[in-house]
Amino acid sequence: MTDREIIEGLIARDNRVTERFFFVQCRPLFCSIIRRVFDYEVEYNELVNELYLYLMADDARKLRDFQYRSSVYQWLKVTAVRFFLKKRKVIENRDQEALYESQECQTDVTDDATADLQRLFAQMPNKRYVYIIQRLVLDDLEPEKLAAEMHITVANLYNIKRRAMAQLTKVALKDKREYEKQ
């Protein structure tokens, strides 16, 4: 297909052209850009769908403004890099404001990590240590509130937390050694 046929097919919302162009022909290009722009794993389909929506916004204004001075691939490369860089900034800003505040954001990896942590907690002999780690680290409770709840000083709470983390580390290392034996 020519560049003109691709642009016209995209503007006409031809599913065959759109699917072939974005998810077959441009996949290596987009994968390369995504790897360079993001230093963490992102979902290819999600990003490309957002790029498509960006290009199709305002009655496909971006596509209609394409002047054919370069190949559609060269133009799309520049457009995609700029779009993904903006997207990365939005994602990073959002992540800094609230790291996975809602339960809906949990992934299978998070669920696996939670299960692993619960298994390690079950192996810890001191359940008070488990409680303190859960409340301070996982629930992000303020130390002053937890100390008041437990009727201890904040300084004592920090000492207990230090010992609790040491015990958790010891249990985790033991668990790792047992896993490696298998």
N, C-alpha and C positions, 0 to 999 in steps of 0.2 A: 504494500500500500504506500502511496505517496504521502508526504507530510500534509498536503491539503485534504486528502481523503481521511486521514487520521483525525485532523482537527474537525472536519465537517461531521464525521461519525460521532465524535465525542460530544459536539454541540447538539447533535440530533438525539443524543442519549441512546445510541445504538449499543445494546448490551454486548453483542459479539465483538465490536470494535473496542469497547471499553475494557472488557475482560481480557482480550488478547493483548491490548496495548499496555495496560497497567500491571497485569499479573503474569504475563509471559515475556513480552518483548522488553519491558522496562525493569523487570525483576532484578537482573544483575546490577543495573545502574542504581536502583533504589537500595538494594542490599549494601552496595559499596558506600553510598552516601550515609545510610543509617549507621553503619559500622564506624564511620569517621566522625559523625556528629554526636552520637550517643556513646558514652563509655559504660553504659549499662544496658541490659537486655530490654528491648521494646518489641511490641507485637507488630510485625510487618503489615498484616492486613489492616489493622487499626490505623496505623500511620498513613498508609496509602489511601485508605478510604477518606481520611481527613484531608489529605492533599487533593483528592478528587473533589470533595465538597468545596474546598477553597477555590479550585479552578472553575467550578460550575456556579459559584455564587454570583448573584446579580446578573442572571441570565447568561452565564458563562462568559462574563466580561473579560477575564484573563485570557481565555482561549480566543475570543473574538479580537483581542488586541494583538495577537501574535502576528508579526509582520513578515514572516518567511525570509528574514535576512540571514538566518542560520537554520540549521536543521531543527526539527521539532525536538529531537533528543538533546541537542545542545541547549536549547532554550529551556527545556524541562529540567535539565540538570541544574542550571542556575536557579530556576524557580524553586525546585525541590530543596536545594541546599539552603536557600534563604528561608523557606517555609519551615524546614526541620530545625534550623537554628532558633527561630522564633518559638517553635513548639518546645524545644529543649528548655529555653528560658522560662516558659510558662510552667512546665512540669517541675523544674527545679524550684521555682518560687513557691508553687503550691505545696511541694514536699517540705520546704522549709517552714511553711506556716503550720501545716498539720500532717504529721507522718501517719498516714493510715488511721485516721480517727474513727472511721466507721467500720463496722463489722463486714460490710459489703465489699471492702477492698481486700479482704484476706484472700490469699492464694493457696494453692495446694502446698507450696513450700512453707508458708506460714503455718498451715495446719500441721504439717510434718514436724516443724520446729516446736510447736506447742506440745505435740504428743511426745517428742523427745524430752522436752523440759519436764513434763509431768512424770515421765518414767524416771528421770534423774532425781526429781523431788521425792519420789516414792522410795528411792534407795538411800536417801539421806536419813541418818539416825535421829537427828535433832529436828523435830517438827516445828519448833519455834523459829529456827533458822529459815525453814521453808516459808513460814508465814511472813517473816520480815522481808525476804527477797520478793515474794509475791506482792506485798503491799508497797514497798519502796520502789522496786524496779519495774515490775509489770503493771501495777495499778498507778504508778507515778504519784503516790501519796506524799504529801509534804512531810519531811522528817519530824517537824514540830507536832503535827497532828498525830502521827503514829506514836511518838514518844508519850504524848498526853494520853492517848488511848491505852497504852500499855503501862502507864504509871511509872515511867522511867525518864531519865534525863536524855536530852538529845545526844550528848557526848557518849553516854552508855549505849544508845541506839547505834551510833556509828561504830562503836567497838564490836557490838553484836553482829552488825552487818558485815564487817570485815571478816569476822570468824565464819559467818554464814557463807560468804563468797568463797572463802578458802575451802570449806567443806564441800561446796558444790563443785569446785574445780577438782578436788581430789576424787569425788565420785565420778565426774565426767571423764577424767583420765583413766580411772579403773575401767569404766564402761568402754572406753575406746580400745584399751588393751584387750579386753574380752572380745570385742567385735572383730579386731584384727586377727585373733586366733581362729576364728570361724572360717 
